[in-house]
Amino acid sequence: MDEEKRITVRLPAELHERLAAQAKRDRRSVNGEIVHLLEVVLADPSADGESPTPALLHSSPIPPRPEGRDILGGLR
């Protein structure tokens, strides 16, 4: 990555805890884990520019999100 953009993202505390736990298991920073997960989802050749495929979400080591929430924890 030659150029980086800095953004601020608000996350529910529970989602941040899940990301932090996953990052620790993967020996990454939380930021590194977020970048990794976004790269995995966006690199999926079957993605059509809409939502990530359910198979990809279910193969993730992060536990499934609560019902009624989107991938980043916001309300649907």
MOPAC internal coordinates of N, CA, C and O (Angstrom, degrees):
PM7 1SCF
backbone

  N    0.0000 0     0.00 0     0.00 0    0    0    0
  C    1.4401 1     0.00 0     0.00 0    1    0    0
  C    1.5242 1   108.23 1     0.00 0    2    1    0
  O    1.2310 1   120.28 1   -71.19 1    3    2    1
  N    1.2946 1   117.08 1   108.81 1    3    2    1
  C    1.4533 1   120.81 1   179.78 1    5    3    2
  C    1.5186 1   111.94 1   -77.26 1    6    5    3
  O    1.2310 1   120.52 1   144.49 1    7    6    5
  N    1.3014 1   116.61 1   -35.51 1    7    6    5
  C    1.4528 1   121.20 1  -177.83 1    9    7    6
  C    1.5200 1   108.51 1  -122.67 1   10    9    7
  O    1.2310 1   120.83 1   -41.86 1   11   10    9
  N    1.3122 1   116.02 1   138.14 1   11   10    9
  C    1.4564 1   120.33 1   177.68 1   13   11   10
  C    1.5135 1   109.53 1  -122.40 1   14   13   11
  O    1.2310 1   120.89 1   -32.66 1   15   14   13
  N    1.3062 1   115.91 1   147.34 1   15   14   13
  C    1.4583 1   123.16 1   176.12 1   17   15   14
  C    1.5153 1   107.80 1  -113.67 1   18   17   15
  O    1.2310 1   120.52 1   -43.23 1   19   18   17
  N    1.2913 1   116.60 1   136.77 1   19   18   17
  C    1.4575 1   121.56 1   177.01 1   21   19   18
  C    1.5238 1   108.01 1   -97.74 1   22   21   19
  O    1.2310 1   120.90 1   -51.01 1   23   22   21
  N    1.3392 1   115.89 1   128.99 1   23   22   21
  C    1.4561 1   120.76 1   177.54 1   25   23   22
  C    1.5247 1   108.91 1  -132.02 1   26   25   23
  O    1.2310 1   121.16 1   -19.41 1   27   26   25
  N    1.3054 1   115.38 1   160.59 1   27   26   25
  C    1.4599 1   121.84 1   173.61 1   29   27   26
  C    1.5153 1   107.25 1  -110.96 1   30   29   27
  O    1.2310 1   120.79 1   -49.83 1   31   30   29
  N    1.3092 1   116.10 1   130.17 1   31   30   29
  C    1.4579 1   121.53 1  -179.73 1   33   31   30
  C    1.5197 1   108.26 1  -126.36 1   34   33   31
  O    1.2310 1   120.43 1   -49.65 1   35   34   33
  N    1.3156 1   116.79 1   130.35 1   35   34   33
  C    1.4640 1   121.32 1   174.98 1   37   35   34
  C    1.5142 1   108.09 1   -92.87 1   38   37   35
  O    1.2310 1   120.71 1   -52.96 1   39   38   37
  N    1.3276 1   116.24 1   127.04 1   39   38   37
  C    1.4576 1   121.48 1   179.46 1   41   39   38
  C    1.5195 1   109.85 1  -123.05 1   42   41   39
  O    1.2310 1   120.17 1   -34.74 1   43   42   41
  N    1.3136 1   117.29 1   145.26 1   43   42   41
  C    1.4629 1   119.03 1   170.75 1   45   43   42
  C    1.5369 1   108.51 1   -61.09 1   46   45   43
  O    1.2310 1   120.59 1   -33.89 1   47   46   45
  N    1.3301 1   116.47 1   146.11 1   47   46   45
  C    1.4633 1   120.94 1  -177.33 1   49   47   46
  C    1.5280 1   111.66 1   -55.83 1   50   49   47
  O    1.2310 1   120.25 1   139.92 1   51   50   49
  N    1.3271 1   117.13 1   -40.08 1   51   50   49
  C    1.4706 1   120.66 1  -178.47 1   53   51   50
  C    1.5255 1   111.00 1   -64.13 1   54   53   51
  O    1.2310 1   120.04 1   140.26 1   55   54   53
  N    1.3200 1   117.53 1   -39.74 1   55   54   53
  C    1.4588 1   120.47 1   178.52 1   57   55   54
  C    1.5245 1   110.52 1   -67.36 1   58   57   55
  O    1.2310 1   120.31 1   139.31 1   59   58   57
  N    1.3159 1   117.02 1   -40.69 1   59   58   57
  C    1.4651 1   120.17 1   177.36 1   61   59   58
  C    1.5240 1   110.62 1   -61.21 1   62   61   59
  O    1.2310 1   120.25 1   138.67 1   63   62   61
  N    1.3258 1   117.13 1   -41.33 1   63   62   61
  C    1.4696 1   120.95 1   177.64 1   65   63   62
  C    1.5201 1   110.91 1   -60.94 1   66   65   63
  O    1.2310 1   120.56 1   137.25 1   67   66   65
  N    1.3449 1   116.54 1   -42.75 1   67   66   65
  C    1.4713 1   120.25 1   178.76 1   69   67   66
  C    1.5235 1   110.93 1   -64.37 1   70   69   67
  O    1.2310 1   120.51 1   136.77 1   71   70   69
  N    1.3351 1   116.62 1   -43.23 1   71   70   69
  C    1.4682 1   120.43 1   178.15 1   73   71   70
  C    1.5218 1   111.05 1   -63.37 1   74   73   71
  O    1.2310 1   120.36 1   137.10 1   75   74   73
  N    1.3303 1   116.92 1   -42.90 1   75   74   73
  C    1.4650 1   120.86 1  -179.40 1   77   75   74
  C    1.5299 1   111.15 1   -63.46 1   78   77   75
  O    1.2310 1   120.50 1   138.94 1   79   78   77
  N    1.3286 1   116.64 1   -41.06 1   79   78   77
  C    1.4684 1   120.28 1   178.30 1   81   79   78
  C    1.5234 1   110.96 1   -64.89 1   82   81   79
  O    1.2310 1   120.41 1   136.20 1   83   82   81
  N    1.3323 1   116.82 1   -43.80 1   83   82   81
  C    1.4625 1   120.71 1   178.20 1   85   83   82
  C    1.5192 1   110.74 1   -64.11 1   86   85   83
  O    1.2310 1   120.37 1   137.63 1   87   86   85
  N    1.3239 1   116.91 1   -42.37 1   87   86   85
  C    1.4652 1   121.20 1   179.46 1   89   87   86
  C    1.5240 1   110.51 1   -61.05 1   90   89   87
  O    1.2310 1   120.76 1   138.19 1   91   90   89
  N    1.3100 1   116.16 1   -41.81 1   91   90   89
  C    1.4745 1   120.11 1   179.08 1   93   91   90
  C    1.5273 1   110.41 1   -62.41 1   94   93   91
  O    1.2310 1   120.51 1   135.71 1   95   94   93
  N    1.3370 1   116.63 1   -44.29 1   95   94   93
  C    1.4783 1   120.22 1   178.45 1   97   95   94
  C    1.5237 1   111.29 1   -61.97 1   98   97   95
  O    1.2310 1   120.57 1   143.77 1   99   98   97
  N    1.3455 1   116.52 1   -36.23 1   99   98   97
  C    1.4648 1   121.51 1  -178.17 1  101   99   98
  C    1.5283 1   112.95 1   -89.90 1  102  101   99
  O    1.2310 1   120.75 1  -178.49 1  103  102  101
  N    1.3491 1   116.17 1     1.51 1  103  102  101
  C    1.4736 1   122.08 1  -179.10 1  105  103  102
  C    1.5268 1   111.86 1    56.75 1  106  105  103
  O    1.2310 1   121.82 1  -132.57 1  107  106  105
  N    1.3326 1   114.13 1    47.43 1  107  106  105
  C    1.4644 1   121.73 1   177.20 1  109  107  106
  C    1.5252 1   108.55 1  -127.41 1  110  109  107
  O    1.2310 1   120.81 1   -16.87 1  111  110  109
  N    1.3117 1   116.06 1   163.13 1  111  110  109
  C    1.4616 1   120.37 1   168.73 1  113  111  110
  C    1.5257 1   107.40 1   -74.35 1  114  113  111
  O    1.2310 1   120.50 1   -14.87 1  115  114  113
  N    1.3179 1   116.65 1   165.13 1  115  114  113
  C    1.4646 1   119.56 1   176.01 1  117  115  114
  C    1.5254 1   109.02 1   -60.37 1  118  117  115
  O    1.2310 1   120.40 1   137.12 1  119  118  117
  N    1.3273 1   116.84 1   -42.88 1  119  118  117
  C    1.4685 1   119.97 1   177.85 1  121  119  118
  C    1.5281 1   110.37 1   -59.50 1  122  121  119
  O    1.2310 1   120.36 1   134.37 1  123  122  121
  N    1.3266 1   116.92 1   -45.63 1  123  122  121
  C    1.4622 1   120.84 1   179.28 1  125  123  122
  C    1.5156 1   112.05 1   -60.79 1  126  125  123
  O    1.2310 1   120.66 1   142.49 1  127  126  125
  N    1.3280 1   116.34 1   -37.51 1  127  126  125
  C    1.4700 1   120.86 1   179.10 1  129  127  126
  C    1.5253 1   110.56 1   -67.47 1  130  129  127
  O    1.2310 1   120.42 1   137.74 1  131  130  129
  N    1.3211 1   116.81 1   -42.26 1  131  130  129
  C    1.4695 1   120.33 1   178.51 1  133  131  130
  C    1.5245 1   110.20 1   -62.36 1  134  133  131
  O    1.2310 1   120.47 1   134.52 1  135  134  133
  N    1.3321 1   116.71 1   -45.48 1  135  134  133
  C    1.4677 1   120.71 1   178.96 1  137  135  134
  C    1.5296 1   109.79 1   -61.12 1  138  137  135
  O    1.2310 1   120.35 1   134.61 1  139  138  137
  N    1.3338 1   116.93 1   -45.39 1  139  138  137
  C    1.4670 1   121.05 1   179.59 1  141  139  138
  C    1.5286 1   111.08 1   -59.16 1  142  141  139
  O    1.2310 1   120.17 1   131.14 1  143  142  141
  N    1.3331 1   117.29 1   -48.86 1  143  142  141
  C    1.4622 1   120.51 1  -178.18 1  145  143  142
  C    1.5246 1   111.66 1   -63.47 1  146  145  143
  O    1.2310 1   120.33 1   139.86 1  147  146  145
  N    1.3329 1   116.98 1   -40.14 1  147  146  145
  C    1.4670 1   119.60 1   177.15 1  149  147  146
  C    1.5268 1   111.04 1   -64.55 1  150  149  147
  O    1.2310 1   120.21 1   139.19 1  151  150  149
  N    1.3325 1   117.19 1   -40.81 1  151  150  149
  C    1.4680 1   119.87 1   178.57 1  153  151  150
  C    1.5176 1   111.09 1   -63.39 1  154  153  151
  O    1.2310 1   120.04 1   139.23 1  155  154  153
  N    1.3339 1   117.53 1   -40.77 1  155  154  153
  C    1.4687 1   121.21 1   179.09 1  157  155  154
  C    1.5249 1   110.27 1   -62.78 1  158  157  155
  O    1.2310 1   120.42 1   132.18 1  159  158  157
  N    1.3189 1   116.81 1   -47.82 1  159  158  157
  C    1.4665 1   120.46 1  -178.38 1  161  159  158
  C    1.5196 1   111.03 1   -65.78 1  162  161  159
  O    1.2310 1   120.32 1   136.28 1  163  162  161
  N    1.3219 1   116.98 1   -43.72 1  163  162  161
  C    1.4626 1   119.91 1  -176.56 1  165  163  162
  C    1.5265 1   113.15 1   -75.55 1  166  165  163
  O    1.2310 1   119.85 1   160.69 1  167  166  165
  N    1.3252 1   117.90 1   -19.31 1  167  166  165
  C    1.4689 1   121.25 1   179.14 1  169  167  166
  C    1.5217 1   112.27 1   -85.15 1  170  169  167
  O    1.2310 1   119.65 1   172.56 1  171  170  169
  N    1.3236 1   118.27 1    -7.44 1  171  170  169
  C    1.4561 1   121.79 1  -178.16 1  173  171  170
  C    1.5329 1   109.10 1   -62.98 1  174  173  171
  O    1.2310 1   119.77 1   -66.58 1  175  174  173
  N    1.3518 1   118.05 1   113.42 1  175  174  173
  C    1.4680 1   120.64 1  -176.57 1  177  175  174
  C    1.5271 1   112.98 1   -65.67 1  178  177  175
  O    1.2310 1   119.79 1   161.48 1  179  178  177
  N    1.3190 1   118.01 1   -18.52 1  179  178  177
  C    1.4585 1   119.56 1   179.44 1  181  179  178
  C    1.5241 1   111.65 1   -86.19 1  182  181  179
  O    1.2310 1   120.63 1   173.12 1  183  182  181
  N    1.3269 1   116.39 1    -6.88 1  183  182  181
  C    1.4705 1   119.25 1  -179.98 1  185  183  182
  C    1.5204 1   109.77 1   -67.88 1  186  185  183
  O    1.2310 1   121.27 1   -39.97 1  187  186  185
  N    1.3077 1   115.18 1   140.03 1  187  186  185
  C    1.4623 1   120.41 1  -177.28 1  189  187  186
  C    1.5222 1   112.04 1  -109.19 1  190  189  187
  O    1.2310 1   120.50 1  -162.50 1  191  190  189
  N    1.3117 1   116.65 1    17.50 1  191  190  189
  C    1.4538 1   119.97 1  -179.38 1  193  191  190
  C    1.5140 1   112.77 1    88.20 1  194  193  191
  O    1.2310 1   120.39 1   178.92 1  195  194  193
  N    1.3257 1   116.85 1    -1.08 1  195  194  193
  C    1.4586 1   120.10 1   177.92 1  197  195  194
  C    1.5271 1   108.42 1  -101.27 1  198  197  195
  O    1.2310 1   119.99 1    44.93 1  199  198  197
  N    1.3012 1   117.63 1  -135.07 1  199  198  197
  C    1.4580 1   121.67 1  -178.71 1  201  199  198
  C    1.5232 1   111.06 1   -75.55 1  202  201  199
  O    1.2310 1   120.21 1   -26.80 1  203  202  201
  N    1.3512 1   117.21 1   153.20 1  203  202  201
  C    1.4690 1   119.28 1   174.64 1  205  203  202
  C    1.5209 1   109.87 1   -60.67 1  206  205  203
  O    1.2310 1   120.79 1   -28.53 1  207  206  205
  N    1.3210 1   116.09 1   151.47 1  207  206  205
  C    1.4565 1   120.17 1  -178.80 1  209  207  206
  C    1.5192 1   110.27 1   -67.87 1  210  209  207
  O    1.2310 1   119.75 1   -36.09 1  211  210  209
  N    1.3303 1   118.09 1   143.91 1  211  210  209
  C    1.4550 1   120.53 1   178.60 1  213  211  210
  C    1.5254 1   112.67 1   -57.13 1  214  213  211
  O    1.2310 1   119.50 1   142.59 1  215  214  213
  N    1.3392 1   118.56 1   -37.41 1  215  214  213
  C    1.4619 1   120.98 1  -179.88 1  217  215  214
  C    1.5247 1   110.80 1   -60.74 1  218  217  215
  O    1.2310 1   120.25 1   138.96 1  219  218  217
  N    1.3121 1   117.13 1   -41.04 1  219  218  217
  C    1.4634 1   120.43 1   179.34 1  221  219  218
  C    1.5157 1   110.15 1   -65.23 1  222  221  219
  O    1.2310 1   120.00 1   138.17 1  223  222  221
  N    1.3189 1   117.61 1   -41.83 1  223  222  221
  C    1.4615 1   120.56 1   179.58 1  225  223  222
  C    1.5138 1   111.23 1   -64.86 1  226  225  223
  O    1.2310 1   120.17 1   140.71 1  227  226  225
  N    1.3339 1   117.27 1   -39.29 1  227  226  225
  C    1.4563 1   119.96 1  -178.45 1  229  227  226
  C    1.5174 1   112.10 1   -75.01 1  230  229  227
  O    1.2310 1   119.39 1   160.29 1  231  230  229
  N    1.3288 1   118.77 1   -19.71 1  231  230  229
  C    1.4550 1   120.53 1   178.46 1  233  231  230
  C    1.5192 1   111.45 1   -85.97 1  234  233  231
  O    1.2310 1   120.32 1   171.57 1  235  234  233
  N    1.3295 1   117.00 1    -8.43 1  235  234  233
  C    1.4471 1   121.85 1  -179.16 1  237  235  234
  C    1.5257 1   110.69 1   -69.13 1  238  237  235
  O    1.2310 1   120.14 1   -38.35 1  239  238  237
  N    1.3344 1   117.33 1   141.65 1  239  238  237
  C    1.4577 1   119.74 1   177.30 1  241  239  238
  C    1.5227 1   112.73 1   -71.43 1  242  241  239
  O    1.2310 1   119.70 1   168.38 1  243  242  241
  N    1.3296 1   118.17 1   -11.62 1  243  242  241
  C    1.4570 1   121.12 1   176.51 1  245  243  242
  C    1.5185 1   107.64 1   -77.73 1  246  245  243
  O    1.2310 1   119.71 1   -47.52 1  247  246  245
  N    1.3380 1   118.15 1   132.48 1  247  246  245
  C    1.4610 1   120.28 1  -178.74 1  249  247  246
  C    1.5237 1   111.92 1   -58.96 1  250  249  247
  O    1.2310 1   120.37 1   -25.57 1  251  250  249
  N    1.3305 1   116.91 1   154.43 1  251  250  249
  C    1.4672 1   120.30 1   179.88 1  253  251  250
  C    1.5214 1   110.90 1   -56.97 1  254  253  251
  O    1.2310 1   120.88 1   -31.28 1  255  254  253
  N    1.3231 1   115.93 1   148.72 1  255  254  253
  C    1.4587 1   120.79 1  -179.79 1  257  255  254
  C    1.5223 1   110.11 1   -79.76 1  258  257  255
  O    1.2310 1   120.36 1   -22.30 1  259  258  257
  N    1.3342 1   116.92 1   157.70 1  259  258  257
  C    1.4666 1   119.96 1   178.50 1  261  259  258
  C    1.5212 1   110.62 1   -62.56 1  262  261  259
  O    1.2310 1   120.36 1   -28.52 1  263  262  261
  N    1.3142 1   116.91 1   151.48 1  263  262  261
  C    1.4622 1   121.68 1   177.89 1  265  263  262
  C    1.5287 1   109.67 1   -58.44 1  266  265  263
  O    1.2310 1   120.95 1   -34.51 1  267  266  265
  N    1.3115 1   115.80 1   145.49 1  267  266  265
  C    1.4540 1   120.62 1   178.05 1  269  267  266
  C    1.5136 1   113.82 1    83.22 1  270  269  267
  O    1.2310 1   119.84 1  -171.94 1  271  270  269
  N    1.3186 1   117.91 1     8.06 1  271  270  269
  C    1.4532 1   121.64 1  -179.75 1  273  271  270
  C    1.5249 1   109.36 1  -119.36 1  274  273  271
  O    1.2310 1   120.24 1   -30.74 1  275  274  273
  N    1.3340 1   117.14 1   149.26 1  275  274  273
  C    1.4572 1   119.62 1   176.09 1  277  275  274
  C    1.5160 1   109.34 1   -87.32 1  278  277  275
  O    1.2310 1   119.68 1     2.52 1  279  278  277
  N    1.3356 1   118.22 1  -177.48 1  279  278  277
  C    1.4606 1   122.51 1  -173.76 1  281  279  278
  C    1.5256 1   113.25 1   -58.67 1  282  281  279
  O    1.2310 1   119.56 1   148.03 1  283  282  281
  N    1.3194 1   118.44 1   -31.97 1  283  282  281
  C    1.4569 1   120.68 1  -179.08 1  285  283  282
  C    1.5117 1   112.19 1   -98.41 1  286  285  283
  O    1.2310 1   120.05 1  -169.51 1  287  286  285
  N    1.3343 1   117.52 1    10.49 1  287  286  285
  C    1.4488 1   120.91 1   172.58 1  289  287  286
  C    1.5147 1   115.30 1    96.46 1  290  289  287
  O    1.2310 1   119.49 1   174.73 1  291  290  289
  N    1.3275 1   118.57 1    -5.27 1  291  290  289
  C    1.4630 1   120.82 1   178.22 1  293  291  290
  C    1.5101 1   111.76 1   -76.91 1  294  293  291
  O    1.2310 1   120.71 1   -18.82 1  295  294  293
  N    1.3036 1   116.25 1   161.18 1  295  294  293
  C    1.4553 1   120.15 1   178.24 1  297  295  294
  C    1.5128 1   110.47 1   -69.25 1  298  297  295
  O    1.2310 1   120.45 1   -38.67 1  299  298  297
  N    1.3203 1   116.74 1   141.33 1  299  298  297
  C    1.4623 1   121.49 1   176.18 1  301  299  298
  C    1.4923 1   110.03 1   -80.46 1  302  301  299
  O    1.2310 1   120.10 1   180.00 1  303  302  301

